Amino acid sequence: MSNVFRHVLSNGLVVLLKPVRTAPIISWWVLYRIGSRNEPTGITGASHWVEHMLFKGTDQFPAGYLDKAIDRVGGSWNAQTFFDYTAYYETLPAAEIDLALRLEADRMINARFDVEEVESERTVIISERQGAENSPMFWLGEEVQASVFRVHGYHHEIIGDMTDLRTMTRDDLFGHYRQHYMPNNAIAVAVGDFDPDEMLERIRAIYEPIPAGAAPALFVRPEPVQQGERRVTVERHGTTSFIQLAYRVPAATDPDWFKLELLNSVLAGTDGFGGGGIDNRTTRLYKSLVETQLAVDVDGGMTPTIDPFMYTITVVLRDGVEHQTVQNALDEAINRVIAEGVTERELERAKKQARALFAYGTERVTMQAFWLAFAENFNSYSWFEDYVQSLETVTLDDVKEVAARYLRAQNRTVGWFVPTTDAAQADAEQDEEDFE
């Protein structure tokens, strides 16, 4: 039986409380229902940039004050932006949790967007993107994702397009903040050592005075049906070749998502719950590609999202091996699982690994609070609580059926990264970076 208590305050703030009395610690999360999927062209990257700005201080908590105050009591705090949300958290000794409650309530409505700070952070975020661009997989991943999603907001990277990072204004960012940061567009979660009635009373006292805002009109456009296989090639200066396959798959609320998660575990390895993973040397693609000396690494991953997203398989090619040779071996392994399904032993191993990673990845109160907020955002916190059971009910027939339905060539985008040592190409890339 669940020990999560769900409440909705008078101003629309959803509150989830889960007492965990194993240690005198509490984790407090505030998640806003706004992420990069809701950004139209012109303000891509705004959600991530606003996240940065909320650490610039308020009149009540000036810049730098909270770093010292939280460090002084042995706590931690941070934030993250995703396709579907922006979230902030503090994990503190239970006796100090009032600081977290007050600071998140304050910056929900009182964040300062000083022009000088906006410009300073522009440099930071552009540098962050440029750092990511040092990786060939960033370029390939961005190109593949943009090909998979031509209409939907998932088409751009969370950090945003470089053009928008250079042209967005202070008013663009402040407007984004004002439009989406309000109690009726937020989920607040506390997990740890507290009495739920007392915690709820304190949350009400701090958060209910914050007025609800007009429900934001979120930018969301459905992606049209894909009409056939898409292919993209990225040619840039480099030394390593890559292949990435991206299959269009359903949202996390669809039962097929869990079937595909286990299929990925058999093909490429369990990708972990909350980070991390298990050695994938027993997986089909490792045996087909790495053990045969065609590749040096292979992995795959599912991402739980509000709208249909991607299942990706990424291969790092061994030096001197042609892309088409690896592509042929990859296709052969995928076609085999479509035709034959997986074995009972493979499925049971996948479920066992999923149970272990779930237990490990959600042991800390910080991660429990995060996943409760994460799941509530796209469905209900029960998605998180029922995660293992949802996997346990998957059958061999289920896995075979989703392999045939989703791993069709007509449902995928194939991306190749082809490294080039051409001097002219390298000069062109340098000119591009200098322009940026």
N, C-alpha and C positions, 0 to 999 in steps of 0.2 A: 504493500500500500504506500502511495506517495506521501511524503511529508512536506510537499511544497504547498504553500498557501498563496493563492492568487487574489489580488484585490485591484479594484479600479477606483482611483480617487475621484473626487467631484470634478476636477479639471481634466480628467481623461488619462492621467498617468497610470499606466499598468505597473503594478508592483508584485514581484514574486519574492517570497521569503522562504528560505530553507534552513532551519536550524541544524547545525552540525557541531556537536559539543566535544570533538576530539582534541581540540587545541583552542586556546584563548585568542582566536584570530577571526576577523570578518573581512570578506571581500565584497565591495560595493561597486556595481556596474550601472552605468546609464548609457543605454543604446538608443540612438535616434534612427528612425526609419528613413534614412536618406543615405544613398551611396552613389557610386559612379554610374550605375545603370540609369540614374535619373538626371544625368547631365546632358543637355543638348550640345551640339557643336557650337563652339564659342566660349563655353565655360567648362570644358572637360578638365577634370582635375580640381574643380572647386571644392568638392567635399573633403578631399585630402588636405587642401590648403587651409580650409576653415579649421580642420582638426589642429593644424600647426598653430593657428592664430589663437586658439583657446588656451594655449600655454603662455601667452604673452601678458597675462595678469588682468586684474580688475581693480576697481577702486578699493574694494574690501581686501583683496589678496593681491598686492602688487607683484610684478614679475620677480621671480627668484624667491619669494617668501615661502611658497609651498614646497619647493624643492628642499629647503632647509628644514621646514617644519615636519615634513613626512620622513625625511632621513633621520631626524632627531629621535623619532619614536620607533625607528626600525621598520618602517613601512616601505611600500613601493607604489608607484602609480605610473600610468602610461595610457596610450590610446591607440586605436587602429581604425583604418578606413578600408572598407571592402566594397564589392560590387553593390551589395544590398543594404549597407548600414554604415554608420560611424559610431564608435563606442569608446567610452572612457571608463577607467577603473582605478580604484585604490584598494590595496590590501593592507590592513593595519591591525595592530593589537586591538582586541575587542573594546578596551577602555577608551580608545582614541577614535572610534569610528565616527563620532560626531563631526570631526573635521572633514571627513569625506562627504558626509551628507550635506554639510553647509557649502563646501566649495563647489560641488556639482550643481547645487541649486543656484548658487551665485552666477556661475558662468553660463548657465542655461539662458540667462537674460541680460547679463551685464558685461559680456566680453567686449574688450576694446579693440577696435580695428584701426589703430593709428596708422596714418599714411606711411610714416617712416618705417614702422614695423612691417607693414605689408610689403614694402619694397625690399627690405632686408630679407624677408622670408622668400621673396621671389627668387633671389639669388640662391638660397639654400635649396629650394625645391628644384630649380633648374639643374643645379649641381647633382641633386639626387637622381634625376632622370639621366643626366649624362653619365653618372656612375653606372647605372643599369645598362646603358648602351655599350659599355665595355664588354658585355657578354653577348656572344653570337646568339644565344638562346633568347635573349630579350628581343632582338630583331626578328627572329623567326617566329617566336610566340606572338608578337604584336601583329605580324603580317597574317599569320594563320587565323588568329581571333577576328581580325578585321574582315577576313574573307568569310568566316563562318557567320558572322553577324553584320549584315549590311544595313539593317534598319534599326534593330534593337540597340539600346544603350550599352549592352555588353560589348559592343564592337571596339571600344577604346580601352586603353590601359587605365588602371585606377589612378595612376599619377597624372594622367592627362596628356594631351598632345602638346608638343613643344610650342607650336604656334599660339595656342591658348594660354600657356604659361607665360608667354611673353606679352600678351595683350590684355589679359584680364585686369580689371581695375579694382580699387578698394571698394567701390560701390557694388560691383558684381559680387564680391565675396561677402560683404556685409548683408546684401540683399538675400543671398543664399542662406546665410545664418538666420536672419530674421524670419525667413519663410518656413524654415524647417525645424528650428530649435524651439520647441514648446512642449509642455507636458503631455498634451494630447497626441504628440507624435513621438513619444518616447516610452521605453520600457526600463524600469529600474529593478535591480535584483540584488538581494543580500543573501549571502551564504556564510554561515559560521556560527560562532558562539553567542547566541542571543535568545531572548524570549520573544517569540513572534508578536505577541500583543504589545509589548513595550516598544519593540522596533517599529511596528506599524504606527503607533501613536506618535513617535518622534518623527517619522517620515511625513505623516499628515501635518504636523505642526510646521515643518520646514517647507514642504512642497505645495500644499494646498493653497497657500496665498498667491502662488504664481498663477496668473490667469491663463486659461486656454486661449489658443489662437485660432484663426480661421484654418480649417483643415487644408493643408497644402495640396495644390493640384500637381501631382507628381508627373514628371515627364516619363512616359512608358509607351513604347510602340512595339507591337507584336512582330516577331520575325516571320516573314513569309516562308512557306514550305520550300525546302531545297529541291531543285529540279535535277540534280545529278552531281557526280563527283566534281569537286573543285581542286585545283592544283595551284600552288604558289611556289616560286623559287626566289630565295634571297641570295644574292651574290655580293659578298663583302670581303674585305681583307681579313685573313685569318688562317688558321692552321688545322682546324678540326671540322669535320663534316657531321651534320645532324639530319635526322628525319623526324618529323612530328606528324602524327595522325590525330585528327580531331573529329570525333563522331558526335553528332547532335543527339542529346539525350534529354530525358524529361527532368522536371523540377523535383526537388527533394520530397515533395508531398506525394509524388506518384509512387505506388508500390514497386514499379519497375526499377526505381533508383536503387533499392536495396539489392535487387537481383543483379544489377550491373556492378554494384560494389563488390559482390562476391566473385563475379566473373573476372573483374580486374585483378582480384587477389590471385586467382588461378593463373591468369595470363602473365601478369607483370609484378605482382607482389602487393601485399596489403600496404596502403599508403598512410595508414596511421590515423588515429583519432586524437586531434589536438597536437599533431606533430609527431615526427619520428616514424619508424617503420621496422619491419622485420626483414632479415636477410632474404633476398629473393632468388637464391641460387636453385631452388627447387621448382621455380615457375617455368611455364612452357616457353615463354619468349627468351628467358635467360638461356635455356638449353638450346633453343633454335638459333639464337644469334650470338651469344657471348661464348658459349662452349665450342661453337663451330668457328670461332675466330673471325666472325664477320663484324662484331661490335665489341666495344669495351664496356658498355653499360646500356641498360634498358630499364625504363620505369613507366608506370601508368598511374593515372589518378582521376578520381571522381571528386566533384565539389558540390556540396549541397547548396542550392540556390533557390530563390523565389520563383524565377522563370526558368524554362528549359535552358540548359547550358551545354557543356562539352564533356566528353570523356576523351582524355588525351593519352597517347602512347608516344614516348620520346626515346629515340635511339641515338647513341653516340657511336659513330662509325669508327672502325679500326682504320688506321692510316693505310692508304693504298687500296682500300676496298671501294668499289664503285657504288654509287647510290642505288642504281637499278638492281644490282645483285642483292643488296640488303632489302630493298623494297620487295623483291620477289620472295625472299625467305619469310619476310614479315607477313605478306599476303597469304602465303601457304599456311602458316601457323593459324592465322585468323580464319581462313576458310575451313580448316580442319575443325576448329571449335564450333563453327557454325553448323557443319555437317554432322559432327559426332557428339557435341556437348562436352561435358566434363565428367569425371568419374566420381563415385561416392567418396573415395578417399580424398580426392582433391577438394571436394566441397566441404568435407568435415574439417580438413586442415585449415581451410580458409575461415571457417566459422570459429575454430579454436583460436586462430591468430587474431581475429577481430575482437573476441572476448578479452584476450590478454591486453591488446592495445587500448581498448576502451577502459579497462580497469586502470591501466597505468596512466593513460592520458587524462583521466578525470579524477585522479586521486586527490589533488589539491583543491581547496575551496575556491581558489581563483578560477580554475578551469571549470569547475562545476557551475559557478555563477555565470561565466561566459557562455557556456553551452545552453544554459537555461534561457538566457537573453537571446542568443542566436536562434534557437528553435522557436521561441515565441514570436520572433520577428516574421518568420515565413509561414508559421502554422500554429503551433502550440508547444509549450514547454514539454508536453508529453512526447513529442517526437524524440527528444533527447532521452527521456526516461525509458521509452520503449525501444530504443535503438537496437540493443542486443536481441530482444525478442523478435523484432522485425526481421533481423537477419536469420534467426533460428528457424523461422517458418519457410524459408526459401528452399525449394526442391530442385532436384536435378532437371526436371522438365522445365521449371521456371528459368533456369540458367540457359538451357538450350534455346528456349523460346526468345529470350531477350537478345541472345547472340545473333540469331537469325533476323530479328526485327531491326536492331540498331547497328550492327557491324557490317551492314551492306555498303558497298563502294559508293552507291548513290547517296548515301547519308553522311559522307565524310569529306573533309578537306585534307589534302596531302601537302605537307610543306617540306621542302628541302632547303637546307642551308649549304651552299656551295662556297667554300673558302677560295679566295683568289689571292695570288701573290703579284697580280698585275700592278705595276707601279702607277699607272694612270688611275686605276680604280682607287688605290690607296690615297693618291693625291686628291681625288674628288671627295673622298670621305673626309679628309682633313679639311678641305675647303668648306665642306658642309658644317663641320664642328666649329670652325672659326667663325662662320656666319652666325651660328647659334650663340 
